């Protein structure tokens, strides 16, 4: 084996789905792109990495809620664009042609164009590691969406797109939660 630069080791594991996280600060909606995500367990608990450097963080911290919206490959340029400008001076919904839709439980909007949306409450913020732990309180699938392939950031400006789905449900049945 050839040695790999330790400073780039995160690129070997970062490839979880890129998501868009929406917030509402009491006056306006915002969106941020997050590539550092994690499913906590089989319950609807998730974690994202963000902090004060993201304009949306203050709204998430104060109001303790957000929406995780899952974009698809055809939205790549919007996803990257959202992540490279600030909500402090940009209406990202207008700039990137996205439609905010009201959720049932949180004030942060769903994104109509995304494959799925998960309304979330913030249950913990681990400041030392900039980890925000979220609990899903409602989830939605856009069943009319033809494109279903999601994006995965490598961390170096490149992305991986979902490919073929391989089914091993029978082999894993004893480890999967009932009804999955």
OpenMM code with the backbone's topology and positions (N, CA, C; nanometers):
from openmm import Vec3, app, unit

residues = "UNK UNK UNK UNK UNK UNK UNK UNK UNK UNK UNK UNK UNK UNK UNK UNK UNK UNK UNK UNK UNK UNK UNK UNK UNK UNK UNK UNK UNK UNK UNK UNK UNK UNK UNK UNK UNK UNK UNK UNK UNK UNK UNK UNK UNK UNK UNK UNK UNK UNK UNK UNK UNK UNK UNK UNK UNK UNK UNK UNK UNK UNK UNK UNK UNK UNK UNK UNK UNK UNK UNK UNK UNK UNK UNK UNK UNK UNK UNK UNK UNK UNK UNK UNK UNK UNK UNK UNK UNK UNK UNK UNK UNK UNK UNK UNK UNK UNK UNK UNK UNK UNK UNK UNK UNK UNK UNK UNK UNK UNK UNK UNK UNK UNK UNK UNK UNK UNK UNK UNK UNK UNK UNK UNK UNK UNK UNK UNK UNK UNK UNK UNK UNK UNK UNK UNK UNK UNK UNK UNK UNK UNK UNK UNK UNK UNK UNK UNK UNK UNK UNK UNK UNK UNK UNK UNK UNK UNK UNK UNK UNK UNK UNK UNK UNK UNK UNK UNK UNK UNK UNK UNK UNK UNK UNK UNK UNK UNK UNK UNK".split()
positions = [
    Vec3(0.0834, -0.1188, 0.0000),
    Vec3(0.0000, 0.0000, 0.0000),
    Vec3(0.0869, 0.1237, 0.0000),
    Vec3(0.0332, 0.2283, -0.0630),
    Vec3(0.1029, 0.3557, -0.0649),
    Vec3(0.0445, 0.4465, 0.0428),
    Vec3(0.1265, 0.5192, 0.1125),
    Vec3(0.0798, 0.6091, 0.2173),
    Vec3(-0.0073, 0.7186, 0.1566),
    Vec3(-0.1123, 0.7556, 0.2302),
    Vec3(-0.2074, 0.8575, 0.1869),
    Vec3(-0.1921, 0.9775, 0.2785),
    Vec3(-0.2027, 1.0976, 0.2252),
    Vec3(-0.1858, 1.2188, 0.3051),
    Vec3(-0.2939, 1.2258, 0.4135),
    Vec3(-0.2543, 1.2274, 0.5398),
    Vec3(-0.3469, 1.2250, 0.6515),
    Vec3(-0.4444, 1.3426, 0.6470),
    Vec3(-0.3993, 1.4576, 0.6048),
    Vec3(-0.4860, 1.5741, 0.5963),
    Vec3(-0.6001, 1.5591, 0.4977),
    Vec3(-0.5939, 1.4583, 0.4119),
    Vec3(-0.7009, 1.4327, 0.3159),
    Vec3(-0.7807, 1.3066, 0.3504),
    Vec3(-0.7558, 1.2477, 0.4646),
    Vec3(-0.8213, 1.1225, 0.5017),
    Vec3(-0.9731, 1.1356, 0.5066),
    Vec3(-1.0236, 1.2547, 0.5404),
    Vec3(-1.1686, 1.2731, 0.5462),
    Vec3(-1.2344, 1.2476, 0.4104),
    Vec3(-1.1610, 1.2649, 0.3010),
    Vec3(-1.2191, 1.2424, 0.1686),
    Vec3(-1.2492, 1.0948, 0.1439),
    Vec3(-1.1923, 1.0072, 0.2241),
    Vec3(-1.2186, 0.8642, 0.2101),
    Vec3(-1.3520, 0.8247, 0.2737),
    Vec3(-1.4023, 0.9081, 0.3670),
    Vec3(-1.5234, 0.8735, 0.4412),
    Vec3(-1.6362, 0.9748, 0.4300),
    Vec3(-1.6123, 1.0889, 0.3701),
    Vec3(-1.7113, 1.1961, 0.3722),
    Vec3(-1.8346, 1.1681, 0.2894),
    Vec3(-1.8347, 1.0693, 0.2091),
    Vec3(-1.9332, 1.0591, 0.1015),
    Vec3(-2.0764, 1.0246, 0.1420),
    Vec3(-2.1229, 1.0732, 0.2569),
    Vec3(-2.2650, 1.0639, 0.2892),
    Vec3(-2.3421, 1.1573, 0.1981),
    Vec3(-2.4740, 1.1541, 0.2006),
    Vec3(-2.5488, 1.2388, 0.1082),
    Vec3(-2.5324, 1.3870, 0.1399),
    Vec3(-2.5196, 1.4664, 0.0363),
    Vec3(-2.5213, 1.6111, 0.0521),
    Vec3(-2.6669, 1.6497, 0.0745),
    Vec3(-2.6919, 1.7353, 0.1724),
    Vec3(-2.8284, 1.7788, 0.2016),
    Vec3(-2.8348, 1.9309, 0.2012),
    Vec3(-2.9553, 1.9801, 0.1866),
    Vec3(-2.9821, 2.1221, 0.2044),
    Vec3(-3.0582, 2.1347, 0.3355),
    Vec3(-3.0148, 2.2253, 0.4216),
    Vec3(-3.0798, 2.2447, 0.5509),
    Vec3(-3.1436, 2.3828, 0.5491),
    Vec3(-3.2747, 2.3867, 0.5739),
    Vec3(-3.3442, 2.5148, 0.5764),
    Vec3(-3.3708, 2.5567, 0.7196),
    Vec3(-3.3747, 2.6894, 0.7378),
    Vec3(-3.4060, 2.7474, 0.8676),
    Vec3(-3.4994, 2.8660, 0.8456),
    Vec3(-3.5602, 2.9114, 0.9533),
    Vec3(-3.6402, 3.0344, 0.9526),
    Vec3(-3.6041, 3.1092, 1.0798),
    Vec3(-3.5595, 3.2347, 1.0646),
    Vec3(-3.5121, 3.3103, 1.1801),
    Vec3(-3.6183, 3.4000, 1.2427),
    Vec3(-3.7445, 3.3817, 1.2031),
    Vec3(-3.8511, 3.4660, 1.2534),
    Vec3(-3.8918, 3.5712, 1.1508),
    Vec3(-3.8026, 3.5984, 1.0557),
    Vec3(-3.8301, 3.6966, 0.9505),
    Vec3(-3.8155, 3.6372, 0.8107),
    Vec3(-3.7093, 3.5590, 0.7909),
    Vec3(-3.6855, 3.5069, 0.6562),
    Vec3(-3.6340, 3.3630, 0.6601),
    Vec3(-3.6518, 3.2971, 0.5463),
    Vec3(-3.6040, 3.1599, 0.5276),
    Vec3(-3.4607, 3.1642, 0.4766),
    Vec3(-3.3874, 3.0594, 0.5035),
    Vec3(-3.2538, 3.0447, 0.4468),
    Vec3(-3.2268, 2.8967, 0.4202),
    Vec3(-3.1247, 2.8734, 0.3386),
    Vec3(-3.0812, 2.7372, 0.3052),
    Vec3(-2.9301, 2.7313, 0.3171),
    Vec3(-2.8777, 2.6236, 0.3721),
    Vec3(-2.7331, 2.5982, 0.3688),
    Vec3(-2.7104, 2.4573, 0.3174),
    Vec3(-2.5965, 2.4402, 0.2508),
    Vec3(-2.5569, 2.3085, 0.2015),
    Vec3(-2.4706, 2.2424, 0.3076),
    Vec3(-2.5006, 2.1170, 0.3390),
    Vec3(-2.4241, 2.0416, 0.4383),
    Vec3(-2.3842, 1.9073, 0.3786),
    Vec3(-2.2550, 1.8778, 0.3825),
    Vec3(-2.2106, 1.7470, 0.3334),
    Vec3(-2.1690, 1.6554, 0.4484),
    Vec3(-2.1604, 1.7082, 0.5673),
    Vec3(-2.1228, 1.6256, 0.6828),
    Vec3(-2.2484, 1.5886, 0.7585),
    Vec3(-2.3012, 1.4694, 0.7284),
    Vec3(-2.4254, 1.4210, 0.7876),
    Vec3(-2.4054, 1.2813, 0.8437),
    Vec3(-2.4946, 1.2448, 0.9334),
    Vec3(-2.4852, 1.1101, 0.9912),
    Vec3(-2.6225, 1.0665, 1.0413),
    Vec3(-2.6580, 0.9425, 1.0144),
    Vec3(-2.7744, 0.8812, 1.0762),
    Vec3(-2.7268, 0.8304, 1.2115),
    Vec3(-2.7997, 0.8638, 1.3192),
    Vec3(-2.7532, 0.8263, 1.4525),
    Vec3(-2.7876, 0.6812, 1.4839),
    Vec3(-2.9074, 0.6381, 1.4485),
    Vec3(-2.9454, 0.4973, 1.4658),
    Vec3(-3.0721, 0.4732, 1.3852),
    Vec3(-3.1459, 0.3664, 1.4132),
    Vec3(-3.2661, 0.3359, 1.3370),
    Vec3(-3.3837, 0.4256, 1.3729),
    Vec3(-3.3683, 0.5085, 1.4757),
    Vec3(-3.4734, 0.6051, 1.5080),
    Vec3(-3.4537, 0.7261, 1.4169),
    Vec3(-3.5487, 0.8174, 1.4122),
    Vec3(-3.5277, 0.9329, 1.3246),
    Vec3(-3.4373, 1.0383, 1.3894),
    Vec3(-3.3151, 0.9974, 1.4246),
    Vec3(-3.2172, 1.0926, 1.4770),
    Vec3(-3.1013, 1.1039, 1.3790),
    Vec3(-3.0590, 1.2280, 1.3585),
    Vec3(-2.9545, 1.2598, 1.2624),
    Vec3(-2.8579, 1.3574, 1.3252),
    Vec3(-2.7404, 1.3694, 1.2675),
    Vec3(-2.6438, 1.4693, 1.3121),
    Vec3(-2.5850, 1.5368, 1.1892),
    Vec3(-2.5610, 1.6659, 1.2031),
    Vec3(-2.4919, 1.7409, 1.0990),
    Vec3(-2.3791, 1.8184, 1.1651),
    Vec3(-2.2820, 1.8545, 1.0869),
    Vec3(-2.1734, 1.9372, 1.1376),
    Vec3(-2.1887, 2.0761, 1.0785),
    Vec3(-2.2027, 2.1745, 1.1662),
    Vec3(-2.2099, 2.3152, 1.1267),
    Vec3(-2.1805, 2.3997, 1.2497),
    Vec3(-2.1657, 2.5271, 1.2277),
    Vec3(-2.1372, 2.6167, 1.3392),
    Vec3(-2.1617, 2.7605, 1.3004),
    Vec3(-2.1119, 2.8509, 1.3826),
    Vec3(-2.1379, 2.9939, 1.3667),
    Vec3(-2.0892, 3.0494, 1.2331),
    Vec3(-2.0009, 2.9795, 1.1642),
    Vec3(-1.9548, 3.0270, 1.0334),
    Vec3(-2.0665, 3.0222, 0.9294),
    Vec3(-2.1709, 2.9434, 0.9526),
    Vec3(-2.2858, 2.9377, 0.8618),
    Vec3(-2.3938, 3.0327, 0.9135),
    Vec3(-2.4413, 3.1194, 0.8258),
    Vec3(-2.5433, 3.2188, 0.8618),
    Vec3(-2.6663, 3.1529, 0.9251),
    Vec3(-2.7078, 3.0372, 0.8769),
    Vec3(-2.8263, 2.9676, 0.9279),
    Vec3(-2.8105, 2.9149, 1.0698),
    Vec3(-2.6870, 2.9020, 1.1160),
    Vec3(-2.6642, 2.8407, 1.2469),
    Vec3(-2.7333, 2.9184, 1.3584),
    Vec3(-2.7317, 3.0525, 1.3527),
    Vec3(-2.7937, 3.1329, 1.4589),
    Vec3(-2.9432, 3.1029, 1.4683),
    Vec3(-3.0114, 3.0926, 1.3547),
    Vec3(-3.1547, 3.0615, 1.3546),
    Vec3(-3.1795, 2.9214, 1.4087),
    Vec3(-3.0946, 2.8262, 1.3682),
    Vec3(-3.1096, 2.6890, 1.4156),
    Vec3(-3.0861, 2.6817, 1.5668),
    Vec3(-2.9866, 2.7537, 1.6126),
    Vec3(-2.9531, 2.7544, 1.7557),
    Vec3(-3.0646, 2.8193, 1.8375),
    Vec3(-3.1161, 2.9308, 1.7908),
    Vec3(-3.2197, 3.0048, 1.8644),
    Vec3(-3.3552, 2.9350, 1.8609),
    Vec3(-3.3994, 2.8919, 1.7430),
    Vec3(-3.5338, 2.8357, 1.7279),
    Vec3(-3.5398, 2.6842, 1.7427),
    Vec3(-3.4229, 2.6208, 1.7437),
    Vec3(-3.4118, 2.4763, 1.7711),
    Vec3(-3.4903, 2.3901, 1.6722),
    Vec3(-3.4865, 2.4294, 1.5440),
    Vec3(-3.5537, 2.3511, 1.4425),
    Vec3(-3.4933, 2.3799, 1.3060),
    Vec3(-3.5193, 2.2878, 1.2123),
    Vec3(-3.4741, 2.3031, 1.0739),
    Vec3(-3.5420, 2.1959, 0.9900),
    Vec3(-3.5133, 2.1991, 0.8603),
    Vec3(-3.5585, 2.0936, 0.7704),
    Vec3(-3.4363, 2.0415, 0.6958),
    Vec3(-3.4217, 1.9103, 0.6906),
    Vec3(-3.3204, 1.8476, 0.6057),
    Vec3(-3.3902, 1.8145, 0.4744),
    Vec3(-3.3436, 1.8757, 0.3660),
    Vec3(-3.3998, 1.8499, 0.2330),
    Vec3(-3.2952, 1.7738, 0.1521),
    Vec3(-3.3372, 1.6688, 0.0854),
    Vec3(-3.2434, 1.5832, 0.0136),
    Vec3(-3.2545, 1.6094, -0.1368),
    Vec3(-3.1524, 1.6763, -0.1932),
    Vec3(-3.1540, 1.7068, -0.3361),
    Vec3(-3.1056, 1.5883, -0.4186),
    Vec3(-3.1264, 1.5990, -0.5494),
    Vec3(-3.0824, 1.4946, -0.6418),
    Vec3(-2.9776, 1.5507, -0.7379),
    Vec3(-2.9188, 1.4624, -0.8152),
    Vec3(-2.8057, 1.4965, -0.9014),
    Vec3(-2.8361, 1.6114, -0.9972),
    Vec3(-2.9592, 1.6231, -1.0444),
    Vec3(-2.9930, 1.7313, -1.1368),
    Vec3(-2.9931, 1.8681, -1.0691),
    Vec3(-2.9780, 1.8706, -0.9379),
    Vec3(-2.9732, 1.9949, -0.8616),
    Vec3(-2.8305, 2.0327, -0.8210),
    Vec3(-2.7308, 1.9646, -0.8744),
    Vec3(-2.5924, 1.9849, -0.8315),
    Vec3(-2.5490, 2.1314, -0.8345),
    Vec3(-2.5743, 2.2024, -0.9430),
    Vec3(-2.5294, 2.3411, -0.9511),
    Vec3(-2.6000, 2.4290, -0.8477),
    Vec3(-2.7269, 2.4019, -0.8196),
    Vec3(-2.7973, 2.4752, -0.7151),
    Vec3(-2.7365, 2.4437, -0.5781),
    Vec3(-2.7088, 2.3172, -0.5525),
    Vec3(-2.6513, 2.2744, -0.4247),
    Vec3(-2.5161, 2.3425, -0.4008),
    Vec3(-2.4295, 2.3430, -0.5012),
    Vec3(-2.2985, 2.4063, -0.4880),
    Vec3(-2.3142, 2.5572, -0.4743),
    Vec3(-2.4014, 2.6163, -0.5547),
    Vec3(-2.4244, 2.7605, -0.5457),
    Vec3(-2.4734, 2.8030, -0.4081),
    Vec3(-2.5667, 2.7280, -0.3517),
    Vec3(-2.6184, 2.7580, -0.2181),
    Vec3(-2.5056, 2.7544, -0.1159),
    Vec3(-2.4145, 2.6607, -0.1321),
    Vec3(-2.3044, 2.6469, -0.0376),
    Vec3(-2.1928, 2.7481, -0.0558),
    Vec3(-2.1978, 2.8262, -0.1629),
    Vec3(-2.0889, 2.9211, -0.1879),
    Vec3(-2.1329, 3.0665, -0.1787),
    Vec3(-2.2528, 3.0910, -0.1203),
    Vec3(-2.2945, 3.2287, -0.0933),
    Vec3(-2.3592, 3.2319, 0.0449),
    Vec3(-2.3816, 3.3499, 0.0971),
    Vec3(-2.4340, 3.3641, 0.2330),
    Vec3(-2.5777, 3.4129, 0.2338),
    Vec3(-2.6556, 3.3558, 0.3233),
    Vec3(-2.7931, 3.4002, 0.3431),
    Vec3(-2.8008, 3.5375, 0.4058),
    Vec3(-2.6901, 3.5893, 0.4547),
    Vec3(-2.6918, 3.7230, 0.5144),
    Vec3(-2.7223, 3.8303, 0.4102),
    Vec3(-2.6885, 3.8044, 0.2841),
    Vec3(-2.7130, 3.9030, 0.1799),
    Vec3(-2.7781, 3.8429, 0.0542),
    Vec3(-2.8249, 3.7179, 0.0625),
    Vec3(-2.8811, 3.6510, -0.0548),
    Vec3(-3.0085, 3.5765, -0.0174),
    Vec3(-3.1150, 3.5976, -0.0941),
    Vec3(-3.2352, 3.5152, -0.0821),
    Vec3(-3.2083, 3.3920, -0.1680),
    Vec3(-3.1654, 3.2849, -0.1051),
    Vec3(-3.1229, 3.1666, -0.1800),
    Vec3(-3.2382, 3.0962, -0.2502),
    Vec3(-3.3591, 3.1028, -0.1936),
    Vec3(-3.4739, 3.0434, -0.2627),
    Vec3(-3.4950, 3.1130, -0.3972),
    Vec3(-3.4919, 3.2461, -0.3963),
    Vec3(-3.5118, 3.3223, -0.5207),
    Vec3(-3.3942, 3.3034, -0.6156),
    Vec3(-3.2727, 3.3167, -0.5649),
    Vec3(-3.1549, 3.3104, -0.6514),
    Vec3(-3.1422, 3.1757, -0.7226),
    Vec3(-3.1787, 3.0668, -0.6547),
    Vec3(-3.1594, 2.9340, -0.7119),
    Vec3(-3.2897, 2.8689, -0.7593),
    Vec3(-3.3969, 2.9480, -0.7676),
    Vec3(-3.5219, 2.8996, -0.8249),
    Vec3(-3.5854, 2.7857, -0.7487),
    Vec3(-3.5798, 2.7914, -0.6164),
    Vec3(-3.6386, 2.6856, -0.5343),
    Vec3(-3.7662, 2.7352, -0.4675),
    Vec3(-3.8572, 2.6427, -0.4417),
    Vec3(-3.9884, 2.6765, -0.3883),
    Vec3(-3.9993, 2.6354, -0.2413),
    Vec3(-4.0144, 2.7336, -0.1503),
    Vec3(-4.0367, 2.6977, -0.0103),
    Vec3(-4.1815, 2.6532, 0.0100),
    Vec3(-4.1987, 2.5444, 0.0821),
    Vec3(-4.3330, 2.4974, 0.1159),
    Vec3(-4.3424, 2.4819, 0.2669),
    Vec3(-4.4569, 2.5154, 0.3253),
    Vec3(-4.4695, 2.5037, 0.4703),
    Vec3(-4.4708, 2.3582, 0.5152),
    Vec3(-4.4061, 2.3348, 0.6273),
    Vec3(-4.4131, 2.2039, 0.6902),
    Vec3(-4.5333, 2.1988, 0.7827),
    Vec3(-4.5510, 2.0867, 0.8477),
    Vec3(-4.6620, 2.0722, 0.9424),
    Vec3(-4.6230, 2.1122, 1.0827),
    Vec3(-4.4926, 2.0974, 1.1174),
    Vec3(-4.4537, 2.1122, 1.2572),
    Vec3(-4.3560, 2.2270, 1.2796),
    Vec3(-4.2569, 2.2426, 1.1944),
    Vec3(-4.1564, 2.3479, 1.2148),
    Vec3(-4.1818, 2.4644, 1.1198),
    Vec3(-4.1268, 2.5813, 1.1537),
    Vec3(-4.1434, 2.7004, 1.0702),
    Vec3(-4.0456, 2.7035, 0.9527),
    Vec3(-3.9350, 2.6303, 0.9609),
    Vec3(-3.8425, 2.6220, 0.8486),
    Vec3(-3.9149, 2.5548, 0.7325),
    Vec3(-3.8922, 2.6026, 0.6098),
    Vec3(-3.9666, 2.5486, 0.4965),
    Vec3(-3.9089, 2.4193, 0.4390),
    Vec3(-3.9960, 2.3413, 0.3780),
    Vec3(-3.9552, 2.2297, 0.2948),
    Vec3(-3.9108, 2.2881, 0.1611),
    Vec3(-3.8343, 2.2132, 0.0835),
    Vec3(-3.7978, 2.2548, -0.0521),
    Vec3(-3.8710, 2.1632, -0.1484),
    Vec3(-3.9662, 2.2205, -0.2228),
    Vec3(-4.0533, 2.1441, -0.3122),
    Vec3(-3.9753, 2.0601, -0.4122),
    Vec3(-3.8664, 2.1124, -0.4671),
    Vec3(-3.7925, 2.0452, -0.5727),
    Vec3(-3.7091, 1.9264, -0.5248),
    Vec3(-3.6914, 1.9118, -0.3949),
    Vec3(-3.6079, 1.8031, -0.3418),
    Vec3(-3.6821, 1.6700, -0.3413),
    Vec3(-3.6046, 1.5628, -0.3404),
    Vec3(-3.6585, 1.4271, -0.3382),
    Vec3(-3.7323, 1.3980, -0.2075),
    Vec3(-3.6779, 1.4489, -0.0976),
    Vec3(-3.7367, 1.4237, 0.0337),
    Vec3(-3.7066, 1.5406, 0.1257),
    Vec3(-3.7879, 1.5548, 0.2294),
    Vec3(-3.7701, 1.6577, 0.3312),
    Vec3(-3.8005, 1.5955, 0.4666),
    Vec3(-3.7215, 1.6333, 0.5672),
    Vec3(-3.7423, 1.5836, 0.7031),
    Vec3(-3.7477, 1.7046, 0.7964),
    Vec3(-3.8634, 1.7272, 0.8577),
    Vec3(-3.8739, 1.8335, 0.9576),
    Vec3(-3.8033, 1.7848, 1.0832),
    Vec3(-3.7223, 1.8722, 1.1437),
    Vec3(-3.6412, 1.8310, 1.2582),
    Vec3(-3.6451, 1.9319, 1.3719),
    Vec3(-3.6296, 1.8804, 1.4906),
    Vec3(-3.6065, 1.9601, 1.6110),
    Vec3(-3.4621, 1.9373, 1.6532),
    Vec3(-3.3969, 2.0431, 1.6996),
    Vec3(-3.2605, 2.0319, 1.7509),
    Vec3(-3.2691, 1.9768, 1.8924),
    Vec3(-3.2029, 1.8638, 1.9186),
    Vec3(-3.2061, 1.8046, 2.0522),
    Vec3(-3.0742, 1.8225, 2.1272),
    Vec3(-2.9669, 1.8543, 2.0553),
    Vec3(-2.8382, 1.8764, 2.1217),
    Vec3(-2.7439, 1.9472, 2.0253),
    Vec3(-2.6583, 2.0290, 2.0812),
    Vec3(-2.5499, 2.0897, 2.0047),
    Vec3(-2.4212, 2.0622, 2.0811),
    Vec3(-2.3324, 1.9858, 2.0199),
    Vec3(-2.2053, 1.9492, 2.0818),
    Vec3(-2.1023, 2.0508, 2.0313),
    Vec3(-2.0873, 2.1596, 2.1056),
    Vec3(-2.0053, 2.2718, 2.0622),
    Vec3(-1.8616, 2.2367, 2.0327),
    Vec3(-1.8030, 2.1501, 2.1124),
    Vec3(-1.6619, 2.1147, 2.0943),
    Vec3(-1.6354, 2.0583, 1.9549),
    Vec3(-1.7337, 1.9884, 1.8986),
    Vec3(-1.7155, 1.9239, 1.7687),
    Vec3(-1.8074, 1.9816, 1.6602),
    Vec3(-1.8815, 2.0891, 1.6918),
    Vec3(-1.9730, 2.1519, 1.5964),
    Vec3(-2.0743, 2.0529, 1.5388),
    Vec3(-2.1253, 1.9656, 1.6260),
    Vec3(-2.2233, 1.8650, 1.5850),
    Vec3(-2.3610, 1.9069, 1.6357),
    Vec3(-2.4573, 1.9100, 1.5456),
    Vec3(-2.5958, 1.9398, 1.5816),
    Vec3(-2.6734, 1.8097, 1.5682),
    Vec3(-2.7322, 1.7654, 1.6784),
    Vec3(-2.8110, 1.6425, 1.6794),
    Vec3(-2.9574, 1.6804, 1.6596),
    Vec3(-3.0199, 1.6152, 1.5622),
    Vec3(-3.1569, 1.6469, 1.5235),
    Vec3(-3.2476, 1.5275, 1.5421),
    Vec3(-3.3734, 1.5541, 1.5760),
    Vec3(-3.4734, 1.4481, 1.5806),
    Vec3(-3.5778, 1.4784, 1.4744),
    Vec3(-3.5991, 1.3851, 1.3844),
    Vec3(-3.7013, 1.4009, 1.2824),
    Vec3(-3.8390, 1.3948, 1.3443),
    Vec3(-3.9256, 1.4893, 1.3046),
    Vec3(-4.0620, 1.4925, 1.3580),
    Vec3(-4.1670, 1.4726, 1.2487),
    Vec3(-4.1259, 1.4823, 1.1220),
    Vec3(-4.2146, 1.4546, 1.0079),
    Vec3(-4.1254, 1.4356, 0.8855),
    Vec3(-4.1684, 1.3496, 0.7946),
    Vec3(-4.0890, 1.3239, 0.6735),
    Vec3(-4.1812, 1.3167, 0.5521),
    Vec3(-4.1259, 1.3579, 0.4375),
    Vec3(-4.2028, 1.3649, 0.3138),
    Vec3(-4.1177, 1.3168, 0.1972),
    Vec3(-4.1793, 1.2441, 0.1036),
    Vec3(-4.1138, 1.2021, -0.0211),
    Vec3(-4.1854, 1.2699, -0.1371),
    Vec3(-4.1083, 1.3164, -0.2330),
    Vec3(-4.1642, 1.3754, -0.3544),
    Vec3(-4.1773, 1.2617, -0.4564),
    Vec3(-4.2898, 1.1943, -0.4546),
    Vec3(-4.3091, 1.0747, -0.5382),
    Vec3(-4.3204, 1.1083, -0.6866),
    Vec3(-4.3444, 1.2352, -0.7201),
    Vec3(-4.3533, 1.2752, -0.8602),
    Vec3(-4.2146, 1.2940, -0.9237),
    Vec3(-4.1118, 1.2977, -0.8395),
    Vec3(-3.9757, 1.3237, -0.8890),
    Vec3(-3.9236, 1.2023, -0.9642),
    Vec3(-3.8844, 1.2217, -1.0893),
    Vec3(-3.8297, 1.1113, -1.1695),
    Vec3(-3.6842, 1.0833, -1.1308),
    Vec3(-3.6056, 1.1886, -1.1105),
    Vec3(-3.4643, 1.1725, -1.0709),
    Vec3(-3.4591, 1.1405, -0.9225),
    Vec3(-3.3951, 1.0294, -0.8885),
    Vec3(-3.3872, 0.9880, -0.7485),
    Vec3(-3.2436, 0.9700, -0.6995),
    Vec3(-3.1458, 0.9870, -0.7888),
    Vec3(-3.0057, 0.9693, -0.7493),
    Vec3(-2.9588, 1.0882, -0.6661),
    Vec3(-2.8993, 1.0580, -0.5513),
    Vec3(-2.8510, 1.1641, -0.4631),
    Vec3(-2.7023, 1.1889, -0.4848),
    Vec3(-2.6548, 1.2965, -0.4241),
    Vec3(-2.5160, 1.3410, -0.4386),
    Vec3(-2.4360, 1.3087, -0.3142),
    Vec3(-2.3081, 1.2844, -0.3335),
    Vec3(-2.2184, 1.2592, -0.2217),
    Vec3(-2.0912, 1.3387, -0.2466),
    Vec3(-2.0589, 1.4275, -0.1521),
    Vec3(-1.9385, 1.5098, -0.1662),
    Vec3(-1.8173, 1.4287, -0.1248),
    Vec3(-1.7128, 1.4399, -0.2008),
    Vec3(-1.5860, 1.3751, -0.1648),
    Vec3(-1.5080, 1.4668, -0.0708),
    Vec3(-1.5305, 1.5963, -0.0819),
    Vec3(-1.4634, 1.6919, 0.0060),
    Vec3(-1.3558, 1.7725, -0.0636),
    Vec3(-1.3325, 1.7427, -0.1898),
    Vec3(-1.2288, 1.8137, -0.2645),
    Vec3(-1.2875, 1.8858, -0.3858),
    Vec3(-1.4180, 1.9147, -0.3812),
    Vec3(-1.4841, 1.9815, -0.4927),
    Vec3(-1.5416, 1.8858, -0.5953),
    Vec3(-1.5288, 1.7555, -0.5725),
    Vec3(-1.5869, 1.6564, -0.6621),
    Vec3(-1.6998, 1.5836, -0.5892),
    Vec3(-1.7855, 1.5204, -0.6687),
    Vec3(-1.9034, 1.4543, -0.6134),
    Vec3(-1.9183, 1.3159, -0.6746),
    Vec3(-1.9834, 1.2281, -0.6004),
    Vec3(-2.0175, 1.0939, -0.6455),
    Vec3(-2.1696, 1.0894, -0.6541),
    Vec3(-2.2218, 1.0206, -0.7535),
    Vec3(-2.3655, 1.0070, -0.7717),
    Vec3(-2.4029, 0.8632, -0.7424),
    Vec3(-2.5168, 0.8452, -0.6733),
    Vec3(-2.5669, 0.7103, -0.6490),
    Vec3(-2.5747, 0.6324, -0.7784),
    Vec3(-2.5534, 0.5051, -0.7684),
    Vec3(-2.5613, 0.4193, -0.8867),
    Vec3(-2.6591, 0.3065, -0.8654),
    Vec3(-2.6196, 0.1894, -0.9079),
    Vec3(-2.7031, 0.0706, -0.8998),
    Vec3(-2.7327, 0.0357, -0.7544),
    Vec3(-2.8564, -0.0046, -0.7273),
    Vec3(-2.8961, -0.0464, -0.5932),
    Vec3(-2.8832, -0.1981, -0.5840),
    Vec3(-2.8147, -0.2460, -0.4827),
    Vec3(-2.7917, -0.3895, -0.4637),
    Vec3(-2.8757, -0.4372, -0.3457),
    Vec3(-2.9547, -0.5390, -0.3637),
    Vec3(-3.0488, -0.5854, -0.2632),
    Vec3(-2.9931, -0.7046, -0.1844),
    Vec3(-2.9740, -0.6849, -0.0544),
    Vec3(-2.9320, -0.7922, 0.0367),
    Vec3(-3.0236, -0.7969, 0.1591),
    Vec3(-3.1498, -0.7596, 0.1397),
    Vec3(-3.2447, -0.7560, 0.2514),
    Vec3(-3.2615, -0.8914, 0.3187),
    Vec3(-3.2683, -0.9993, 0.2385),
    Vec3(-3.2868, -1.1318, 0.2979),
    Vec3(-3.1690, -1.1675, 0.3879),
    Vec3(-3.0474, -1.1376, 0.3430),
    Vec3(-2.9292, -1.1691, 0.4226),
    Vec3(-2.9250, -1.0868, 0.5515),
    Vec3(-2.9776, -0.9663, 0.5489),
    Vec3(-2.9700, -0.8740, 0.6633),
    Vec3(-3.0966, -0.8692, 0.7467),
    Vec3(-3.1962, -0.9519, 0.7139),
    Vec3(-3.3284, -0.9434, 0.7766),
    Vec3(-3.3225, -0.9429, 0.9291),
    Vec3(-3.2364, -1.0217, 0.9868),
    Vec3(-3.2289, -1.0306, 1.1336),
    Vec3(-3.1742, -0.9019, 1.1969),
    Vec3(-3.1091, -0.8177, 1.1193),
    Vec3(-3.0483, -0.6950, 1.1724),
    Vec3(-3.1306, -0.5695, 1.1426),
    Vec3(-3.2345, -0.5816, 1.0593),
    Vec3(-3.3136, -0.4665, 1.0203),
    Vec3(-3.4337, -0.4501, 1.1145),
    Vec3(-3.4738, -0.3239, 1.1421),
    Vec3(-3.5898, -0.3033, 1.2277),
    Vec3(-3.7174, -0.3519, 1.1583),
    Vec3(-3.8160, -0.3938, 1.2351),
    Vec3(-3.9422, -0.4439, 1.1771),
    Vec3(-4.0083, -0.3373, 1.0890),
    Vec3(-4.0669, -0.3814, 0.9782),
    Vec3(-4.1408, -0.2920, 0.8907),
    Vec3(-4.0565, -0.2129, 0.7928),
    Vec3(-3.9260, -0.2349, 0.7903),
    Vec3(-3.8394, -0.1579, 0.7009),
    Vec3(-3.8413, -0.2137, 0.5608),
] * unit.nanometer
topology = app.Topology()
chain = topology.addChain("A")
for resn in residues:
    res = topology.addResidue(resn, chain)
    for name in ("N", "CA", "C"):
        topology.addAtom(name, app.Element.getBySymbol(name[0]), res)
